Structures are given as C-alpha cells and as structure tokens.
Amino acid sequence: MDEDNPASLSNEAHRVLREKLDFDGIIVTDDLAMDAISKSYGVGESAVLAIEAGNDLICCSDIKDKYAALMSAVNSGRISEDRVDESVVRILKYKIELGIIEIQANYSK
C-alpha cells in the first residue's frame, strides 16, 4: 500500500481507511517510540507525521517530546487547527456513544 512509510505514518493507508472503507472511527497508532519509527523518523517528527497522515490518537511512551513537537507543528501552521478539530470531534463522538460523557441540551429561553 505504501512502500515508503509504515501504516501509522502513511497518508495512503489512512486514505483507504477513510475513503475506500468508509471508516469514520478513531484511528490510533502503535507506540511511536519503537526504534523502527523513532530512529527512522525522529522522536518529535514521528508524532507530527502520524497526525498529518490521519491518526486521531498516538500512543507513545515519550509524551513530552511528542507533545512539544505537535504543539510546535500546530503553532507554526504545519498542522491546522481544523485537522486537530477533526480528531477531537471523532473522539468526543465516540465518548458520547460509549456514555463516557453526556450532552445535556439547554432549552431555556
């Protein structure tokens, strides 16, 4: 599917999931701190590439480095706030479906 990137960092793998398979759920990576990823792509860069590829959540055991890289990518515009919002909506929708959070409508006028 993608000769150049592992599935967690592959735009093509995520395109197939979303477009061909019509998957609208949450996509989560394996731990990006694995040597195969971190040594090939870098600690922070792997997180940025994972979000750019289409993951909604990243698993990692080195959260501080990943968080800093992601915040930098959002602040610089490399990752748009709209892209972050797409993932947030999917995550919140799933939490609502599971009953983890409830939405209460306020109909007072």
VOFIRO-527228 format. One record per residue: residue in three letters; x negated, y negated, z of N, C-alpha, C, CB in turn; chain; residue number from 1. Coordinates in pm, whole numbers, padded with zeros to 5 digits, m for minus. Atoms other than C-alpha are relative to their C-alpha. Glycine has a CB too. Layout:
N
ALA, X, Y, Z, X, Y, Z, X, Y, Z, X, Y, Z, A, NUM;
...
//
This chain:
109
MET, m00082, 00119, 00000, 00000, 00000, 00000, m00087, m00126, 00000, 00093, 00000, 00120, A, 1;
ASP, 00090, 00116, m00008, m00286, m00240, 00084, m00141, 00054, 00019, 00041, m00099, 00116, A, 2;
GLU, 00136, m00054, m00005, m00641, m00139, 00005, m00095, m00084, 00084, m00056, 00012, m00139, A, 3;
ASP, 00091, 00092, m00068, m00791, m00440, 00182, 00026, m00017, 00149, 00006, m00131, m00066, A, 4;
ASN, m00034, 00028, m00139, m00609, m00456, 00516, 00075, 00115, 00065, 00084, m00126, 00008, A, 5;
PRO, m00083, m00098, m00073, m00471, m00226, 00785, 00144, m00052, 00005, m00056, 00025, 00145, A, 6;
ALA, m00141, 00037, 00004, m00091, m00228, 00811, 00032, m00118, 00091, 00086, 00118, 00039, A, 7;
SER, m00029, 00109, m00094, m00090, m00461, 01113, m00037, m00137, m00055, m00072, 00023, 00130, A, 8;
LEU, 00047, 00127, 00057, m00266, m00730, 00907, 00039, m00017, m00146, m00150, m00011, 00015, A, 9;
SER, m00033, m00004, 00142, m00107, m00656, 00571, 00130, m00074, m00032, 00011, 00144, m00046, A, 10;
ASN, m00120, 00069, 00050, 00131, m00903, 00409, 00088, 00095, m00080, m00038, m00121, m00086, A, 11;
GLU, m00076, m00093, 00085, 00233, m00629, 00166, 00079, 00101, 00084, m00095, 00073, m00095, A, 12;
ALA, m00071, m00095, m00086, 00323, m00379, 00441, 00123, m00066, 00063, m00093, 00054, 00110, A, 13;
HIS, m00112, 00071, m00062, 00542, m00640, 00607, 00106, m00040, m00104, m00051, m00124, 00073, A, 14;
ARG, m00095, 00030, 00107, 00699, m00742, 00275, 00087, 00122, m00028, m00074, m00045, m00128, A, 15;
VAL, m00076, m00123, 00023, 00800, m00380, 00218, 00101, 00023, 00112, m00095, 00121, m00012, A, 16;
LEU, m00092, m00017, m00113, 00949, m00357, 00567, 00119, m00095, m00008, m00073, m00022, 00131, A, 17;
ARG, m00107, 00101, m00001, 01149, m00679, 00536, 00085, 00001, m00126, m00060, m00137, 00018, A, 18;
GLU, m00073, 00015, 00126, 01243, m00683, 00168, 00050, 00132, m00057, m00087, m00068, m00101, A, 19;
LYS, m00041, m00127, 00061, 01248, m00326, 00038, 00081, 00086, 00096, m00122, 00077, m00048, A, 20;
LEU, m00070, m00083, m00099, 01360, m00154, 00359, 00104, m00078, 00078, m00100, 00062, 00095, A, 21;
ASP, m00098, 00088, m00064, 01570, m00450, 00478, m00004, 00011, 00153, 00140, 00033, m00050, A, 22;
PHE, 00018, m00009, m00145, 01428, m00419, 00831, 00003, m00139, 00059, m00133, 00073, 00035, A, 23;
ASP, m00009, 00131, m00061, 01530, m00713, 01046, m00034, 00003, 00149, 00138, m00058, m00020, A, 24;
GLY, 00039, m00013, m00140, 01399, m00587, 01380, m00137, m00059, 00027, 00002, 00145, 00041, A, 25;
ILE, 00128, 00052, m00046, 01087, m00673, 01573, m00112, 00091, m00049, m00004, m00012, 00154, A, 26;
ILE, 00119, m00074, 00043, 00751, m00569, 01428, m00111, m00030, 00100, m00043, m00039, m00147, A, 27;
VAL, 00103, 00011, m00103, 00475, m00503, 01682, m00128, 00069, m00049, 00049, 00063, 00135, A, 28;
THR, 00129, m00059, 00040, 00105, m00436, 01622, m00044, 00106, 00100, m00107, m00109, m00011, A, 29;
ASP, 00080, m00079, m00094, m00120, m00176, 01777, m00089, m00100, 00073, m00086, 00113, m00074, A, 30;
ASP, 00091, 00090, m00073, m00378, m00319, 02018, m00106, m00054, m00096, m00067, 00074, 00120, A, 31;
LEU, 00094, 00065, 00092, m00576, m00568, 01812, m00141, m00008, 00056, 00048, m00139, m00035, A, 32;
ALA, 00135, m00002, m00058, m00871, m00533, 02050, m00077, 00125, m00040, 00007, m00010, 00152, A, 33;
MET, 00070, m00120, 00046, m00954, m00197, 01890, m00120, m00043, m00085, 00096, 00093, m00082, A, 34;
ASP, 00122, 00035, 00072, m01303, m00201, 01745, 00021, m00012, m00151, m00106, 00104, 00027, A, 35;
ALA, m00021, 00002, 00145, m01179, m00128, 01393, 00058, m00134, m00045, 00093, 00114, m00043, A, 36;
ILE, m00060, 00129, 00034, m00983, m00454, 01398, m00092, m00115, 00045, 00138, m00015, 00065, A, 37;
SER, 00075, 00115, m00054, m01185, m00686, 01625, m00138, m00015, m00063, m00014, 00013, 00150, A, 38;
LYS, 00133, 00010, 00062, m01522, m00601, 01469, 00007, m00040, m00147, m00074, 00133, 00014, A, 39;
SER, m00013, 00033, 00142, m01394, m00637, 01115, 00058, m00139, m00024, 00086, 00102, m00068, A, 40;
TYR, m00072, 00125, 00024, m01175, m00944, 01155, m00026, m00108, 00104, 00147, 00028, m00005, A, 41;
GLY, 00024, 00095, m00107, m01285, m01111, 01478, 00113, 00003, 00102, m00015, m00141, m00056, A, 42;
VAL, m00096, m00009, m00109, m01107, m01135, 01811, 00120, m00092, m00023, m00067, m00034, 00133, A, 43;
GLY, m00109, 00095, 00019, m00902, m01450, 01753, 00063, 00007, m00137, m00049, m00138, 00024, A, 44;
GLU, m00049, m00003, 00138, m00873, m01424, 01377, 00096, 00116, m00023, m00117, 00010, m00098, A, 45;
SER, m00091, m00113, 00018, m00709, m01081, 01401, 00141, m00033, 00046, m00053, 00122, 00076, A, 46;
ALA, m00133, 00040, m00048, m00422, m01231, 01603, 00068, m00093, m00100, m00010, m00069, 00138, A, 47;
VAL, m00056, 00094, 00097, m00373, m01512, 01355, 00043, 00075, m00127, m00104, m00111, m00035, A, 48;
LEU, m00034, m00077, 00119, m00380, m01271, 01060, 00123, 00088, 00024, m00119, 00088, m00042, A, 49;
ALA, m00115, m00085, m00033, m00130, m01044, 01237, 00131, m00078, m00005, m00019, 00064, 00138, A, 50;
ILE, m00121, 00083, 00003, 00121, m01325, 01282, 00027, m00047, m00143, m00014, m00122, 00095, A, 51;
GLU, m00018, 00041, 00140, 00062, m01453, 00928, 00056, 00114, m00083, m00134, m00048, m00060, A, 52;
ALA, m00048, m00116, 00076, 00126, m01100, 00798, 00148, 00026, 00024, m00080, 00123, 00037, A, 53;
GLY, m00142, m00020, m00026, 00466, m01092, 00966, 00034, 00068, 00131, 00059, 00076, m00109, A, 54;
ASN, m00029, m00061, m00131, 00430, m00933, 01309, 00070, m00101, 00089, m00130, 00051, 00067, A, 55;
ASP, m00070, 00085, m00097, 00658, m01069, 01579, m00070, 00002, 00135, 00145, 00045, 00016, A, 56;
LEU, 00072, m00016, m00127, 00460, m00940, 01876, m00134, 00066, m00029, 00082, 00083, 00102, A, 57;
ILE, 00129, m00068, 00012, 00095, m00849, 01908, m00036, 00063, 00134, m00110, m00100, m00046, A, 58;
CYS, 00051, m00067, m00120, m00045, m00601, 02153, m00149, m00027, 00006, 00030, 00155, m00003, A, 59;
CYS, 00142, 00024, m00014, m00382, m00689, 02290, m00040, 00005, 00146, m00039, m00135, m00061, A, 60;
SER, 00052, m00006, m00136, m00595, m00636, 02595, m00091, m00119, 00029, m00075, 00131, 00024, A, 61;
ASP, 00081, 00121, m00017, m00781, m00965, 02544, 00086, m00123, m00033, m00127, 00005, m00091, A, 62;
ILE, m00104, 00099, 00027, m00486, m01203, 02562, m00052, m00143, m00005, 00106, 00010, 00104, A, 63;
LYS, 00045, 00139, m00004, m00678, m01522, 02646, m00059, m00044, m00134, m00104, m00019, 00111, A, 64;
ASP, 00061, 00034, 00129, m00882, m01517, 02324, 00104, m00006, m00111, m00108, 00101, m00035, A, 65;
LYS, m00104, m00003, 00103, m00582, m01426, 02111, 00093, m00121, 00014, 00081, 00133, 00009, A, 66;
TYR, m00089, 00114, m00025, m00362, m01690, 02274, m00064, m00130, m00048, 00034, m00010, 00151, A, 67;
ALA, 00070, 00122, 00041, m00621, m01962, 02218, m00005, m00011, m00152, m00143, m00002, 00057, A, 68;
ALA, 00008, 00002, 00147, m00661, m01865, 01852, 00137, m00029, m00061, m00053, 00135, m00053, A, 69;
LEU, m00135, 00023, 00052, m00285, m01859, 01796, 00045, m00144, 00023, 00099, 00096, 00064, A, 70;
MET, m00037, 00139, m00027, m00231, m02195, 01964, m00074, m00095, m00093, m00030, m00036, 00147, A, 71;
SER, 00078, 00082, 00093, m00508, m02344, 01753, 00058, 00007, m00140, m00147, 00045, 00000, A, 72;
ALA, m00058, m00018, 00134, m00352, m02199, 01437, 00133, m00073, m00013, 00018, 00148, m00030, A, 73;
VAL, m00128, 00074, 00004, m00011, m02346, 01525, m00027, m00150, 00003, 00091, 00042, 00120, A, 74;
ASN, 00029, 00144, m00011, m00155, m02683, 01627, m00061, m00058, m00127, m00095, m00025, 00117, A, 75;
SER, 00062, 00047, 00124, m00354, m02707, 01303, 00095, 00010, m00119, m00126, 00079, m00028, A, 76;
GLY, m00094, m00019, 00110, m00053, m02609, 01092, m00024, 00126, m00081, m00006, m00116, m00091, A, 77;
ARG, 00026, m00124, 00073, m00206, m02284, 00972, 00118, 00096, 00015, m00130, 00067, 00050, A, 78;
ILE, m00124, m00075, m00025, 00088, m02103, 01134, 00106, m00105, 00030, m00015, 00105, 00119, A, 79;
SER, m00103, 00102, m00018, 00404, m02308, 01104, 00088, 00032, 00121, 00087, m00012, m00126, A, 80;
GLU, m00095, m00020, m00109, 00646, m02359, 01388, 00121, 00079, m00049, 00046, m00136, 00060, A, 81;
ASP, m00110, m00079, 00056, 00912, m02217, 01156, m00033, 00149, 00003, 00029, m00045, m00145, A, 82;
ARG, 00040, m00141, m00005, 00713, m01894, 01137, 00012, 00054, 00142, m00146, 00016, m00051, A, 83;
VAL, m00013, m00040, m00140, 00698, m01879, 01518, 00148, 00016, 00034, m00067, m00103, 00094, A, 84;
ASP, m00143, m00005, m00028, 01071, m01954, 01535, 00065, 00127, m00055, 00069, m00123, m00057, A, 85;
GLU, m00055, m00124, 00058, 01147, m01657, 01304, m00017, 00116, 00098, m00071, 00033, m00134, A, 86;
SER, 00026, m00108, m00096, 00987, m01423, 01555, 00078, m00019, 00129, m00149, 00009, 00030, A, 87;
VAL, m00073, 00029, m00123, 01144, m01594, 01854, 00147, 00040, m00016, m00011, m00150, 00038, A, 88;
VAL, m00140, m00034, 00024, 01491, m01553, 01701, 00019, 00152, 00001, 00048, m00059, m00134, A, 89;
ARG, m00012, m00146, 00001, 01434, m01182, 01635, m00013, 00057, 00141, m00106, 00063, m00091, A, 90;
ILE, 00023, m00049, m00136, 01304, m01128, 01989, 00121, m00032, 00088, m00129, m00063, 00060, A, 91;
LEU, m00116, 00037, m00081, 01591, m01320, 02151, 00124, 00080, m00040, 00029, m00150, m00014, A, 92;
LYS, m00114, m00080, 00048, 01848, m01140, 01934, m00006, 00141, 00058, 00002, 00006, m00155, A, 93;
TYR, 00015, m00136, m00053, 01709, m00805, 02046, 00025, 00004, 00151, m00141, 00054, m00031, A, 94;
LYS, m00024, 00006, m00144, 01709, m00908, 02412, 00149, m00015, 00030, m00078, m00117, 00061, A, 95;
ILE, m00145, 00014, m00017, 02074, m01011, 02377, 00067, 00135, m00025, 00057, m00108, m00095, A, 96;
GLU, m00058, m00131, 00032, 02159, m00677, 02212, m00022, 00100, 00112, m00060, 00054, m00130, A, 97;
LEU, 00032, m00091, m00110, 01990, m00493, 02500, 00066, m00040, 00131, m00149, 00008, 00018, A, 98;
GLY, m00060, 00049, m00122, 02172, m00701, 02758, m00101, m00056, 00099, 00076, 00110, 00065, A, 99;
ILE, 00105, 00056, m00086, 01845, m00838, 02898, 00032, m00146, 00032, m00139, 00011, m00068, A, 100;
ILE, m00046, 00137, m00022, 01977, m01190, 02852, 00143, m00011, m00051, m00094, m00105, m00070, A, 101;
GLU, m00139, 00022, 00042, 02333, m01312, 02818, 00016, m00143, m00048, 00097, 00030, 00116, A, 102;
ILE, m00034, 00134, 00048, 02471, m01605, 02627, 00138, m00032, 00055, m00003, m00009, m00158, A, 103;
GLN, m00129, 00045, m00052, 02746, m01793, 02801, 00039, m00127, m00073, m00006, m00023, 00153, A, 104;
ALA, m00049, 00117, 00073, 02947, m02031, 02590, 00060, m00099, 00097, 00103, 00040, m00107, A, 105;
ASN, m00058, 00106, m00081, 03036, m02362, 02746, 00105, m00069, m00086, m00111, m00101, 00050, A, 106;
TYR, m00110, 00055, 00080, 03376, m02460, 02612, 00065, m00120, 00066, 00105, 00107, m00024, A, 107;
SER, m00060, 00116, m00066, 03442, m02752, 02847, m00009, m00121, m00093, m00069, m00029, 00135, A, 108;
LYS, m00004, 00117, 00088, 03539, m03071, 02672, m00015, m00127, 00078, 00131, m00005, m00080, A, 109;
//
